[in-house]
């Protein structure tokens, strides 16, 4: 039998103030994070969770200026809690620009502690009607954009010996084919993220001899959420709302705020022994 491993000797994170304050493992004070797709919707809600725990959070999105929803979130920041919310314009399809922005954020603080990859697009369309251009465009954002965000971030974490955490926003649609949701390419892109997380975790979680590595990679797979993207779909297909409500055990759709706790858990030391996994939060949809 091999001897038990010492997490501290292996270079894994261990808070020194555990026991000196409540929920110390969830404390993000002094740490730096970035969230793609962070200008609105789920990405913004998850960014707010990290800010509330004391993190300095950079929201990355493709709009030149964030929408009203982001400004409202900025107004909710309580400086006394130690966190901050900042915006950077970048399209995850532009790898060179993405590398520059991630580099600037990490180099300023000489660290990068966590990343949430939430940038994604949706398109409902039968598979037989898809064009190659449409499929490639969606995959460029939903898959390649996530891969590049995670890879570029991991490089900076390794450079600064930060044993960080990366969270990919997948979907229950990556596990099941949802009734009333005809989106084969979107669903496939989310399934790819679940598998990607396993492979990135395998590569990056082990701590290397030089002290780099120790990067945990996990997924969150939400069920149906009320977001601006979904609200528009409801307007176009009002019958879809009732179908989706009936397909989970709670009989309703989720709000974006209901995933904040999961994001904080995965990006903090509270989940220090979790990597390569997929956290499904779907109101019981896939448990029938």
Backbone as CSV, one residue per row, in Angstrom:
resi,resn,N_x,N_y,N_z,CA_x,CA_y,CA_z,C_x,C_y,C_z
1,UNK,0.858,-1.200,0.000,0.000,0.000,0.000,0.887,1.241,0.000
2,UNK,0.579,2.181,-0.903,1.376,3.398,-0.979,1.049,4.306,0.189
3,UNK,2.018,5.085,0.665,1.766,5.967,1.807,0.794,7.077,1.450
4,UNK,0.077,7.556,2.451,-0.860,8.663,2.231,-0.106,9.908,1.796
5,UNK,-0.717,10.664,0.884,-0.070,11.869,0.379,-0.463,13.066,1.226
6,UNK,0.465,13.948,1.427,0.244,15.170,2.188,-0.148,16.274,1.219
7,UNK,-1.383,16.811,1.290,-1.799,17.854,0.353,-0.892,19.070,0.363
8,UNK,-0.388,19.434,1.530,0.478,20.607,1.599,1.796,20.339,0.885
9,UNK,2.383,19.163,1.120,3.639,18.815,0.464,3.469,18.732,-1.043
10,UNK,2.283,18.333,-1.499,2.008,18.238,-2.927,1.731,19.595,-3.560
11,UNK,1.681,20.629,-2.765,1.466,21.962,-3.297,0.013,22.316,-3.508
12,UNK,-0.899,21.548,-2.927,-2.313,21.855,-3.069,-2.695,22.969,-2.104
13,UNK,-3.752,23.725,-2.443,-4.106,24.884,-1.615,-4.567,24.473,-0.227
14,UNK,-4.153,25.209,0.770,-4.585,24.976,2.141,-4.660,26.342,2.829
15,UNK,-5.865,26.745,3.202,-6.031,28.039,3.855,-5.404,28.021,5.252
16,UNK,-4.803,29.111,5.639,-4.200,29.208,6.971,-5.171,29.782,7.987
17,UNK,-6.321,30.317,7.515,-7.265,30.946,8.440,-8.496,30.096,8.689
18,UNK,-8.446,28.800,8.313,-9.575,27.925,8.593,-9.792,27.850,10.101
19,UNK,-11.012,28.078,10.518,-11.328,28.075,11.939,-11.301,29.460,12.553
20,UNK,-10.688,30.420,11.858,-10.626,31.779,12.400,-11.801,32.636,11.945
21,UNK,-12.529,32.167,10.921,-13.735,32.865,10.481,-14.660,31.866,9.818
22,UNK,-15.913,32.247,9.675,-16.891,31.328,9.130,-16.663,31.075,7.641
23,UNK,-16.805,29.831,7.243,-16.717,29.427,5.846,-15.450,29.932,5.170
24,UNK,-14.330,29.751,5.825,-13.058,30.245,5.301,-12.718,29.623,3.954
25,UNK,-13.145,28.398,3.712,-12.832,27.736,2.448,-13.505,28.402,1.255
26,UNK,-14.522,29.205,1.511,-15.227,29.902,0.432,-14.710,31.321,0.214
27,UNK,-13.772,31.739,1.025,-13.264,33.118,0.967,-12.370,33.307,-0.258
28,UNK,-12.662,34.307,-1.078,-11.886,34.572,-2.291,-11.119,35.894,-2.219
29,UNK,-11.020,36.464,-1.052,-10.364,37.759,-0.899,-8.925,37.708,-1.419
30,UNK,-8.570,38.678,-2.261,-7.220,38.773,-2.802,-6.994,37.938,-4.048
31,UNK,-8.007,37.205,-4.505,-7.856,36.347,-5.666,-8.461,36.985,-6.921
32,UNK,-7.976,36.538,-8.074,-8.358,37.129,-9.356,-9.036,36.092,-10.237
33,UNK,-10.142,36.498,-10.858,-10.940,35.588,-11.664,-11.380,36.269,-12.954
34,UNK,-11.681,35.456,-13.954,-12.314,35.985,-15.158,-13.473,35.084,-15.553
35,UNK,-14.486,35.725,-16.149,-15.703,35.026,-16.564,-16.020,35.437,-17.988
36,UNK,-15.978,34.502,-18.930,-16.389,34.830,-20.298,-17.909,34.741,-20.380
37,UNK,-18.476,35.520,-21.288,-19.929,35.611,-21.340,-20.477,36.270,-20.094
38,UNK,-19.664,37.159,-19.505,-19.993,37.723,-18.200,-20.760,39.021,-18.225
39,UNK,-21.241,39.448,-19.385,-21.931,40.730,-19.464,-23.392,40.649,-19.051
40,UNK,-23.944,39.440,-19.076,-25.363,39.298,-18.734,-25.666,37.832,-18.430
41,UNK,-26.913,37.570,-18.063,-27.390,36.210,-17.896,-26.632,35.403,-16.858
42,UNK,-26.450,34.124,-17.155,-25.822,33.212,-16.204,-24.391,33.613,-15.891
43,UNK,-23.622,33.991,-16.908,-22.234,34.372,-16.675,-22.109,35.507,-15.677
44,UNK,-22.975,36.503,-15.800,-22.943,37.644,-14.883,-23.336,37.225,-13.474
45,UNK,-24.342,36.375,-13.353,-24.751,35.914,-12.021,-23.614,35.169,-11.326
46,UNK,-22.896,34.343,-12.064,-21.781,33.606,-11.476,-20.637,34.539,-11.101
47,UNK,-20.418,35.556,-11.929,-19.399,36.556,-11.615,-19.736,37.272,-10.306
48,UNK,-21.006,37.595,-10.120,-21.434,38.267,-8.886,-21.162,37.402,-7.653
49,UNK,-21.334,36.097,-7.800,-21.072,35.201,-6.664,-19.623,35.320,-6.209
50,UNK,-18.706,35.378,-7.177,-17.285,35.470,-6.845,-16.955,36.825,-6.221
51,UNK,-17.602,37.879,-6.716,-17.398,39.212,-6.146,-17.869,39.257,-4.700
52,UNK,-19.029,38.677,-4.434,-19.594,38.690,-3.084,-18.685,37.971,-2.084
53,UNK,-17.887,37.020,-2.602,-16.961,36.280,-1.727,-15.600,36.960,-1.627
54,UNK,-15.462,38.151,-2.247,-14.227,38.913,-2.114,-13.304,38.880,-3.307
55,UNK,-13.693,38.217,-4.379,-12.822,38.104,-5.538,-12.815,39.343,-6.430
56,UNK,-11.675,39.557,-7.089,-11.606,40.582,-8.124,-11.954,39.889,-9.436
57,UNK,-13.074,40.271,-10.050,-13.638,39.518,-11.164,-13.692,40.375,-12.421
58,UNK,-13.171,39.823,-13.505,-13.201,40.477,-14.803,-14.208,39.756,-15.683
59,UNK,-15.220,40.485,-16.132,-16.225,39.930,-17.039,-15.786,40.197,-18.473
60,UNK,-15.644,39.135,-19.254,-15.231,39.250,-20.653,-16.437,38.974,-21.548
61,UNK,-16.673,39.858,-22.503,-17.769,39.656,-23.446,-17.466,40.444,-24.707
62,UNK,-18.243,40.183,-25.776,-17.891,40.755,-27.073,-18.439,42.150,-27.321
63,UNK,-19.402,42.606,-26.515,-19.958,43.946,-26.705,-18.929,45.005,-26.330
64,UNK,-18.914,46.095,-27.084,-17.980,47.185,-26.782,-18.244,47.751,-25.395
65,UNK,-19.511,47.837,-25.028,-19.907,48.305,-23.703,-20.909,47.316,-23.130
66,UNK,-20.823,47.002,-21.832,-21.783,46.057,-21.245,-23.188,46.635,-21.209
67,UNK,-24.164,45.760,-21.156,-25.557,46.172,-21.143,-25.978,46.667,-19.760
68,UNK,-27.216,47.125,-19.679,-27.753,47.684,-18.439,-27.682,46.674,-17.301
69,UNK,-27.910,45.401,-17.617,-27.887,44.344,-16.596,-26.547,44.301,-15.879
70,UNK,-25.445,44.501,-16.631,-24.121,44.484,-16.014,-23.934,45.711,-15.123
71,UNK,-24.392,46.868,-15.580,-24.274,48.096,-14.785,-25.040,47.986,-13.476
72,UNK,-26.192,47.331,-13.528,-26.970,47.116,-12.305,-26.214,46.213,-11.336
73,UNK,-25.531,45.209,-11.889,-24.724,44.323,-11.038,-23.571,45.096,-10.403
74,UNK,-22.978,45.991,-11.176,-21.881,46.807,-10.650,-22.356,47.653,-9.480
75,UNK,-23.578,48.162,-9.568,-24.131,48.974,-8.484,-24.363,48.158,-7.218
76,UNK,-24.509,46.847,-7.371,-24.750,45.982,-6.212,-23.474,45.586,-5.474
77,UNK,-22.327,45.881,-6.041,-21.062,45.512,-5.399,-20.911,46.271,-4.075
78,UNK,-20.571,45.538,-3.033,-20.333,46.137,-1.714,-18.822,46.182,-1.494
79,UNK,-18.195,47.352,-1.646,-16.733,47.437,-1.551,-16.166,46.869,-0.253
80,UNK,-16.919,46.988,0.833,-16.438,46.518,2.127,-16.202,45.002,2.137
81,UNK,-16.812,44.279,1.205,-16.618,42.833,1.147,-15.317,42.458,0.452
82,UNK,-14.657,43.438,-0.156,-13.338,43.209,-0.736,-13.314,42.823,-2.195
83,UNK,-14.475,42.560,-2.803,-14.520,42.156,-4.202,-14.710,43.323,-5.150
84,UNK,-14.502,43.059,-6.439,-14.705,44.096,-7.445,-15.137,43.446,-8.752
85,UNK,-15.808,44.226,-9.594,-16.333,43.755,-10.870,-15.836,44.699,-11.956
86,UNK,-15.157,44.145,-12.958,-14.621,44.943,-14.045,-14.980,44.299,-15.385
87,UNK,-15.004,45.115,-16.440,-15.411,44.621,-17.764,-14.271,44.764,-18.760
88,UNK,-14.109,43.736,-19.598,-13.148,43.779,-20.700,-13.826,43.262,-21.965
89,UNK,-13.707,44.031,-23.033,-14.319,43.638,-24.302,-13.396,42.698,-25.059
90,UNK,-13.894,41.509,-25.392,-13.143,40.565,-26.213,-14.104,39.492,-26.707
91,UNK,-13.894,39.056,-27.930,-14.666,37.969,-28.525,-13.842,36.697,-28.392
92,UNK,-14.410,35.646,-27.821,-13.637,34.416,-27.599,-13.209,33.763,-28.911
93,UNK,-13.792,34.201,-30.031,-13.366,33.680,-31.331,-12.043,34.286,-31.793
94,UNK,-11.679,35.426,-31.198,-10.442,36.121,-31.547,-9.355,35.680,-30.569
95,UNK,-8.649,34.628,-30.921,-7.700,34.011,-29.987,-6.572,34.962,-29.607
96,UNK,-6.080,35.744,-30.554,-4.987,36.672,-30.247,-5.425,37.730,-29.243
97,UNK,-6.625,38.278,-29.453,-7.137,39.287,-28.522,-7.416,38.658,-27.161
98,UNK,-7.937,37.442,-27.165,-8.223,36.737,-25.922,-6.932,36.504,-25.132
99,UNK,-5.882,36.103,-25.824,-4.596,35.886,-25.167,-4.065,37.184,-24.566
100,UNK,-4.226,38.280,-25.293,-3.751,39.566,-24.800,-4.499,39.984,-23.535
101,UNK,-5.817,39.867,-23.553,-6.630,40.290,-22.409,-6.353,39.416,-21.186
102,UNK,-6.316,38.109,-21.372,-6.031,37.208,-20.251,-4.630,37.484,-19.699
103,UNK,-3.675,37.721,-20.593,-2.315,38.023,-20.164,-2.243,39.303,-19.355
104,UNK,-2.956,40.330,-19.804,-2.947,41.609,-19.083,-3.528,41.449,-17.676
105,UNK,-4.623,40.701,-17.573,-5.263,40.507,-16.272,-4.331,39.746,-15.318
106,UNK,-3.749,38.658,-15.810,-2.875,37.841,-14.958,-1.580,38.570,-14.618
107,UNK,-1.002,39.262,-15.581,0.289,39.914,-15.360,0.182,41.084,-14.386
108,UNK,-0.963,41.741,-14.368,-1.140,42.874,-13.459,-1.031,42.433,-12.005
109,UNK,-1.652,41.300,-11.681,-1.655,40.825,-10.296,-0.671,39.684,-10.045
110,UNK,0.033,39.254,-11.109,0.962,38.123,-11.012,0.254,36.870,-10.509
111,UNK,-1.006,36.712,-10.958,-1.774,35.539,-10.559,-3.057,35.458,-11.371
112,UNK,-3.587,34.276,-11.455,-4.926,34.047,-11.991,-5.443,32.822,-11.259
113,UNK,-6.497,33.015,-10.472,-6.944,31.964,-9.566,-8.105,31.137,-10.094
114,UNK,-8.879,31.690,-10.994,-10.019,30.916,-11.469,-10.652,31.503,-12.706
115,UNK,-11.311,30.635,-13.463,-11.940,31.028,-14.720,-13.278,30.308,-14.848
116,UNK,-14.291,31.039,-15.274,-15.573,30.438,-15.646,-15.790,30.694,-17.128
117,UNK,-15.905,29.635,-17.897,-16.121,29.744,-19.344,-17.612,29.610,-19.613
118,UNK,-18.290,30.754,-19.733,-19.744,30.749,-19.895,-20.194,31.301,-21.238
119,UNK,-19.279,31.773,-22.076,-19.673,32.339,-23.372,-20.234,31.238,-24.264
120,UNK,-21.408,31.479,-24.819,-22.052,30.485,-25.677,-23.172,31.135,-26.470
121,UNK,-23.540,30.508,-27.566,-24.708,30.923,-28.334,-25.617,29.716,-28.519
122,UNK,-26.879,29.982,-28.833,-27.881,28.947,-29.023,-28.557,29.143,-30.371
123,UNK,-28.956,28.068,-30.988,-29.735,28.135,-32.221,-30.628,26.905,-32.289
124,UNK,-31.922,27.130,-32.392,-32.858,26.023,-32.543,-33.141,25.837,-34.027
125,UNK,-32.777,24.645,-34.510,-32.935,24.356,-35.931,-32.773,22.855,-36.152
126,UNK,-33.629,22.240,-36.954,-33.480,20.809,-37.226,-32.144,20.504,-37.876
127,UNK,-31.587,19.354,-37.531,-30.269,18.987,-38.033,-30.217,18.958,-39.555
128,UNK,-31.281,18.504,-40.192,-31.295,18.384,-41.648,-31.267,19.733,-42.357
129,UNK,-31.521,20.811,-41.594,-31.543,22.154,-42.187,-30.279,22.952,-41.887
130,UNK,-29.387,22.409,-41.069,-28.163,23.127,-40.717,-27.232,23.256,-41.917
131,UNK,-26.555,24.393,-41.974,-25.471,24.539,-42.945,-24.153,24.322,-42.217
132,UNK,-23.132,24.009,-42.965,-21.811,23.825,-42.357,-21.338,25.104,-41.698
133,UNK,-21.644,26.241,-42.325,-21.222,27.533,-41.784,-21.871,27.793,-40.429
134,UNK,-23.158,27.470,-40.296,-23.856,27.683,-39.026,-23.281,26.786,-37.933
135,UNK,-23.040,25.532,-38.281,-22.484,24.603,-37.291,-21.085,25.030,-36.852
136,UNK,-20.260,25.412,-37.817,-18.893,25.822,-37.494,-18.879,27.080,-36.628
137,UNK,-19.811,28.006,-36.904,-19.874,29.242,-36.120,-20.209,28.938,-34.663
138,UNK,-21.202,28.069,-34.437,-21.578,27.741,-33.071,-20.450,27.025,-32.344
139,UNK,-19.812,26.081,-33.006,-18.726,25.336,-32.374,-17.513,26.225,-32.102
140,UNK,-17.309,27.231,-32.943,-16.188,28.158,-32.736,-16.327,28.908,-31.417
141,UNK,-17.563,29.179,-31.019,-17.812,29.889,-29.755,-17.980,28.911,-28.606
142,UNK,-18.879,27.949,-28.782,-19.266,27.056,-27.684,-18.201,26.030,-27.318
143,UNK,-17.362,25.656,-28.272,-16.319,24.663,-27.974,-14.911,25.253,-28.092
144,UNK,-14.553,25.704,-29.294,-13.183,26.198,-29.477,-12.907,27.415,-28.602
145,UNK,-13.891,28.299,-28.472,-13.712,29.470,-27.613,-13.467,29.085,-26.169
146,UNK,-14.145,28.043,-25.707,-13.942,27.540,-24.342,-12.563,26.897,-24.205
147,UNK,-12.204,26.069,-25.182,-10.889,25.428,-25.149,-9.771,26.462,-25.101
148,UNK,-9.860,27.492,-25.932,-8.814,28.514,-25.963,-8.795,29.330,-24.665
149,UNK,-9.966,29.668,-24.149,-10.023,30.403,-22.882,-9.365,29.602,-21.768
150,UNK,-9.724,28.321,-21.675,-9.153,27.470,-20.625,-7.654,27.285,-20.813
151,UNK,-7.221,27.054,-22.043,-5.802,26.793,-22.297,-4.939,28.021,-22.036
152,UNK,-5.394,29.172,-22.517,-4.636,30.404,-22.305,-4.567,30.747,-20.814
153,UNK,-5.664,30.505,-20.111,-5.693,30.771,-18.672,-4.786,29.811,-17.918
154,UNK,-4.807,28.546,-18.318,-3.963,27.550,-17.652,-2.487,27.896,-17.807
155,UNK,-2.107,28.430,-18.956,-0.707,28.823,-19.161,-0.279,29.878,-18.147
156,UNK,-1.167,30.862,-17.909,-0.828,31.918,-16.949,-0.831,31.373,-15.514
157,UNK,-1.762,30.474,-15.216,-1.765,29.856,-13.890,-0.467,29.094,-13.644
158,UNK,-0.002,28.386,-14.673,1.251,27.637,-14.541,2.443,28.581,-14.426
159,UNK,2.399,29.664,-15.186,3.494,30.635,-15.136,3.662,31.205,-13.731
160,UNK,2.523,31.511,-13.081,2.579,32.126,-11.749,2.375,31.117,-10.623
161,UNK,2.426,29.827,-10.967,2.313,28.751,-9.972,1.033,28.873,-9.149
162,UNK,-0.044,29.255,-9.824,-1.350,29.330,-9.167,-2.086,28.015,-9.359
163,UNK,-2.439,27.368,-8.266,-3.207,26.129,-8.343,-4.682,26.506,-8.424
164,UNK,-5.085,26.917,-9.603,-6.404,27.498,-9.788,-7.495,26.498,-10.096
165,UNK,-8.645,27.052,-10.451,-9.812,26.237,-10.771,-10.477,26.802,-12.016
166,UNK,-10.829,25.919,-12.941,-11.504,26.311,-14.175,-12.843,25.604,-14.237
167,UNK,-13.887,26.367,-14.506,-15.240,25.827,-14.578,-15.803,26.057,-15.980
168,UNK,-16.160,24.980,-16.669,-16.783,25.067,-17.980,-18.298,24.993,-17.796
169,UNK,-19.012,25.912,-18.422,-20.467,25.867,-18.325,-20.995,24.998,-19.460
170,UNK,-21.359,23.771,-19.101,-21.931,22.839,-20.063,-23.454,22.964,-19.992
171,UNK,-24.149,21.852,-19.965,-25.606,21.874,-19.906,-26.104,20.459,-19.723
172,UNK,-27.289,20.317,-19.127,-27.892,18.990,-19.105,-28.151,18.521,-20.540
173,UNK,-28.207,19.480,-21.481,-28.401,19.144,-22.894,-27.191,18.422,-23.473
174,UNK,-26.088,18.404,-22.726,-24.929,17.632,-23.144,-25.032,16.175,-22.733
175,UNK,-26.068,15.854,-21.953,-26.262,14.496,-21.465,-27.522,13.849,-22.027
176,UNK,-28.570,14.667,-22.233,-29.846,14.156,-22.738,-30.294,14.993,-23.932
177,UNK,-31.172,14.410,-24.738,-31.842,15.155,-25.804,-33.155,15.668,-25.222
178,UNK,-33.280,16.996,-25.111,-34.429,17.581,-24.434,-35.648,17.669,-25.339
179,UNK,-36.777,17.241,-24.818,-38.017,17.384,-25.562,-38.305,18.866,-25.779
180,UNK,-38.694,19.205,-26.991,-39.050,20.592,-27.280,-37.865,21.491,-27.530
181,UNK,-36.668,20.951,-27.561,-35.478,21.762,-27.818,-34.727,21.133,-28.990
182,UNK,-35.010,21.624,-30.175,-34.387,21.090,-31.384,-33.114,21.893,-31.652
183,UNK,-32.035,21.455,-31.030,-30.764,22.179,-31.159,-29.611,21.185,-31.133
184,UNK,-29.466,20.388,-32.171,-28.477,19.307,-32.169,-27.040,19.773,-32.058
185,UNK,-26.712,20.904,-32.651,-25.318,21.364,-32.601,-25.001,21.940,-31.227
186,UNK,-25.921,22.723,-30.670,-25.732,23.255,-29.315,-25.554,22.108,-28.320
187,UNK,-26.455,21.124,-28.374,-26.375,19.998,-27.449,-25.051,19.256,-27.597
188,UNK,-24.620,19.088,-28.834,-23.346,18.398,-29.076,-22.172,19.194,-28.534
189,UNK,-22.245,20.511,-28.672,-21.151,21.345,-28.164,-21.036,21.248,-26.654
190,UNK,-22.179,21.120,-25.967,-22.153,21.004,-24.509,-21.682,19.618,-24.065
191,UNK,-22.031,18.594,-24.830,-21.506,17.264,-24.536,-19.991,17.253,-24.672
192,UNK,-19.496,17.977,-25.674,-18.049,18.058,-25.883,-17.351,18.711,-24.694
193,UNK,-17.992,19.692,-24.065,-17.376,20.361,-22.915,-17.248,19.420,-21.725
194,UNK,-18.237,18.566,-21.531,-18.168,17.614,-20.422,-16.966,16.691,-20.591
195,UNK,-16.745,16.237,-21.803,-15.585,15.387,-22.069,-14.289,16.195,-22.026
196,UNK,-14.345,17.440,-22.503,-13.158,18.292,-22.469,-12.688,18.500,-21.032
197,UNK,-13.624,18.721,-20.115,-13.250,18.954,-18.714,-12.482,17.775,-18.150
198,UNK,-12.904,16.573,-18.488,-12.198,15.381,-17.993,-10.753,15.356,-18.498
199,UNK,-10.588,15.667,-19.776,-9.252,15.603,-20.367,-8.346,16.718,-19.873
200,UNK,-8.881,17.924,-19.714,-8.076,19.023,-19.187,-7.678,18.744,-17.740
201,UNK,-8.606,18.178,-16.971,-8.288,17.828,-15.583,-7.154,16.805,-15.531
202,UNK,-7.201,15.829,-16.428,-6.160,14.808,-16.468,-4.789,15.430,-16.748
203,UNK,-4.758,16.448,-17.608,-3.493,17.079,-17.977,-2.992,18.063,-16.933
204,UNK,-3.901,18.832,-16.346,-3.483,19.991,-15.564,-3.578,19.829,-14.050
205,UNK,-4.331,18.862,-13.552,-4.503,18.759,-12.101,-3.250,18.270,-11.378
206,UNK,-2.505,17.296,-11.909,-1.301,16.866,-11.182,-0.315,18.017,-10.971
207,UNK,0.252,18.098,-9.781,1.245,19.129,-9.485,2.596,18.667,-10.017
208,UNK,3.254,19.535,-10.769,4.525,19.188,-11.406,5.702,19.496,-10.480
209,UNK,6.863,19.025,-10.870,8.049,19.207,-10.038,8.387,20.673,-9.821
210,UNK,8.086,21.525,-10.815,8.399,22.947,-10.665,7.331,23.704,-9.891
211,UNK,6.308,22.995,-9.395,5.260,23.633,-8.607,4.066,24.085,-9.412
212,UNK,4.135,23.989,-10.738,2.993,24.374,-11.560,1.995,23.218,-11.604
213,UNK,0.903,23.431,-12.299,-0.164,22.437,-12.315,-1.092,22.668,-11.144
214,UNK,-1.675,21.603,-10.624,-2.619,21.753,-9.522,-3.857,22.516,-9.923
215,UNK,-4.198,22.482,-11.222,-5.355,23.221,-11.738,-6.532,22.259,-11.857
216,UNK,-7.572,22.540,-11.109,-8.760,21.695,-11.180,-9.680,22.174,-12.309
217,UNK,-10.310,21.230,-12.991,-11.225,21.566,-14.086,-12.514,20.774,-13.905
218,UNK,-13.632,21.487,-13.836,-14.935,20.856,-13.666,-15.970,21.557,-14.549
219,UNK,-17.136,20.939,-14.634,-18.268,21.505,-15.382,-19.444,21.766,-14.451
220,UNK,-20.258,22.741,-14.819,-21.611,22.867,-14.294,-22.547,22.616,-15.469
221,UNK,-23.523,21.739,-15.277,-24.520,21.468,-16.308,-25.888,21.927,-15.808
222,UNK,-26.276,23.143,-16.148,-27.578,23.651,-15.704,-28.723,23.024,-16.492
223,UNK,-29.898,23.043,-15.869,-31.125,22.744,-16.583,-31.624,24.007,-17.257
224,UNK,-32.906,24.038,-17.575,-33.465,25.209,-18.250,-33.465,26.415,-17.315
225,UNK,-32.911,27.518,-17.784,-32.797,28.750,-17.001,-33.498,29.884,-17.748
226,UNK,-34.104,30.779,-17.005,-34.671,31.978,-17.604,-33.540,32.978,-17.824
227,UNK,-33.101,33.118,-19.068,-32.065,34.071,-19.467,-32.603,34.887,-20.640
228,UNK,-31.941,35.998,-20.999,-32.408,36.764,-22.174,-32.527,35.900,-23.417
229,UNK,-31.605,34.963,-23.602,-31.637,34.093,-24.769,-32.885,33.210,-24.745
230,UNK,-33.213,32.673,-23.570,-34.371,31.794,-23.433,-35.670,32.597,-23.497
231,UNK,-35.664,33.805,-22.930,-36.859,34.636,-22.965,-37.295,34.923,-24.394
232,UNK,-36.329,35.143,-25.266,-36.657,35.386,-26.668,-37.257,34.127,-27.293
233,UNK,-36.706,32.985,-26.928,-37.241,31.736,-27.459,-38.671,31.513,-26.992
234,UNK,-38.958,31.900,-25.741,-40.303,31.762,-25.211,-41.297,32.635,-25.985
235,UNK,-40.843,33.807,-26.401,-41.705,34.685,-27.187,-42.011,34.066,-28.550
236,UNK,-40.995,33.436,-29.132,-41.167,32.823,-30.444,-41.943,31.508,-30.361
237,UNK,-41.767,30.784,-29.237,-42.395,29.465,-29.077,-43.006,29.368,-27.671
238,UNK,-44.137,30.070,-27.421,-44.713,30.108,-26.072,-45.088,28.742,-25.509
239,UNK,-45.382,27.778,-26.371,-45.745,26.439,-25.885,-44.555,25.710,-25.255
240,UNK,-43.337,26.179,-25.569,-42.140,25.525,-25.043,-42.029,25.670,-23.530
241,UNK,-42.448,26.813,-22.985,-42.338,27.062,-21.548,-43.079,25.996,-20.749
242,UNK,-44.306,25.722,-21.114,-45.085,24.736,-20.367,-44.481,23.346,-20.487
243,UNK,-43.953,23.007,-21.650,-43.318,21.707,-21.832,-42.106,21.578,-20.925
244,UNK,-41.267,22.618,-20.898,-40.061,22.558,-20.085,-40.389,22.485,-18.600
245,UNK,-41.424,23.229,-18.190,-41.842,23.161,-16.786,-42.249,21.742,-16.398
246,UNK,-42.934,21.081,-17.261,-43.453,19.750,-16.957,-42.382,18.668,-16.996
247,UNK,-41.218,18.998,-17.548,-40.183,17.988,-17.736,-39.200,17.884,-16.570
248,UNK,-39.365,18.708,-15.519,-38.517,18.503,-14.343,-39.364,18.364,-13.088
249,UNK,-38.745,17.886,-12.033,-39.478,17.547,-10.815,-39.974,18.770,-10.061
250,UNK,-39.379,19.933,-10.323,-39.750,21.139,-9.592,-40.842,21.925,-10.304
251,UNK,-41.148,21.567,-11.532,-42.243,22.195,-12.249,-42.018,23.646,-12.614
252,UNK,-40.750,24.035,-12.744,-40.453,25.429,-13.098,-39.080,25.521,-13.733
253,UNK,-38.759,26.684,-14.275,-37.418,26.954,-14.772,-36.600,27.601,-13.665
254,UNK,-35.290,27.547,-13.796,-34.397,28.124,-12.796,-34.151,29.603,-13.076
255,UNK,-33.741,30.314,-12.051,-33.212,31.671,-12.224,-31.692,31.571,-12.216
256,UNK,-31.042,32.543,-12.809,-29.577,32.505,-12.882,-28.941,32.506,-11.495
257,UNK,-29.593,33.138,-10.519,-29.007,33.243,-9.179,-28.918,31.895,-8.480
258,UNK,-29.663,30.897,-8.954,-29.670,29.599,-8.293,-28.421,28.768,-8.576
259,UNK,-27.511,29.316,-9.383,-26.270,28.609,-9.699,-25.045,29.291,-9.079
260,UNK,-25.289,30.370,-8.337,-24.184,31.109,-7.747,-23.422,30.272,-6.725
261,UNK,-24.142,29.522,-5.911,-23.486,28.701,-4.895,-22.587,27.640,-5.506
262,UNK,-23.034,27.049,-6.629,-22.227,26.028,-7.301,-20.938,26.624,-7.843
263,UNK,-21.037,27.824,-8.422,-19.845,28.475,-8.959,-18.856,28.798,-7.849
264,UNK,-19.347,29.323,-6.753,-18.458,29.648,-5.625,-17.809,28.379,-5.078
265,UNK,-18.573,27.313,-4.983,-18.030,26.037,-4.521,-16.886,25.571,-5.416
266,UNK,-17.087,25.590,-6.728,-16.077,25.065,-7.649,-14.857,25.968,-7.780
267,UNK,-15.027,27.272,-7.586,-13.904,28.201,-7.746,-13.160,28.452,-6.441
268,UNK,-13.623,27.880,-5.355,-12.994,28.106,-4.056,-12.342,26.827,-3.543
269,UNK,-11.688,26.938,-2.405,-11.052,25.778,-1.777,-12.062,24.784,-1.215
270,UNK,-13.336,25.154,-1.207,-14.356,24.229,-0.707,-14.430,22.965,-1.556
271,UNK,-13.977,23.051,-2.814,-14.021,21.890,-3.714,-12.616,21.401,-4.055
272,UNK,-11.689,21.521,-3.119,-10.276,21.261,-3.405,-9.966,19.816,-3.796
273,UNK,-10.896,18.883,-3.553,-10.661,17.485,-3.946,-11.566,17.079,-5.108
274,UNK,-12.047,18.055,-5.867,-12.968,17.782,-6.976,-12.359,18.252,-8.286
275,UNK,-12.203,17.339,-9.223,-11.714,17.706,-10.550,-12.193,16.663,-11.553
276,UNK,-12.317,17.087,-12.812,-12.745,16.191,-13.871,-14.196,15.761,-13.752
277,UNK,-15.002,16.577,-13.075,-16.369,16.159,-12.799,-17.386,17.113,-13.422
278,UNK,-18.632,16.691,-13.407,-19.725,17.449,-14.012,-20.845,17.573,-12.995
279,UNK,-21.099,18.799,-12.550,-22.111,19.057,-11.534,-23.427,19.401,-12.237
280,UNK,-24.394,18.478,-12.176,-25.678,18.659,-12.862,-26.679,19.300,-11.912
281,UNK,-27.227,20.443,-12.300,-28.201,21.177,-11.495,-29.379,21.473,-12.414
282,UNK,-30.377,20.577,-12.379,-31.424,20.626,-13.407,-32.836,20.474,-12.870
283,UNK,-33.034,20.684,-11.565,-34.368,20.552,-11.009,-34.918,19.141,-11.076
284,UNK,-34.025,18.173,-11.249,-34.441,16.783,-11.334,-34.802,16.318,-12.731
285,UNK,-34.533,17.149,-13.725,-34.915,16.816,-15.109,-34.352,15.485,-15.574
286,UNK,-33.085,15.238,-15.295,-32.443,14.007,-15.786,-32.535,12.858,-14.793
287,UNK,-33.270,13.064,-13.687,-33.363,12.027,-12.662,-34.628,11.179,-12.780
288,UNK,-35.496,11.518,-13.713,-36.738,10.732,-13.869,-36.377,9.301,-14.179
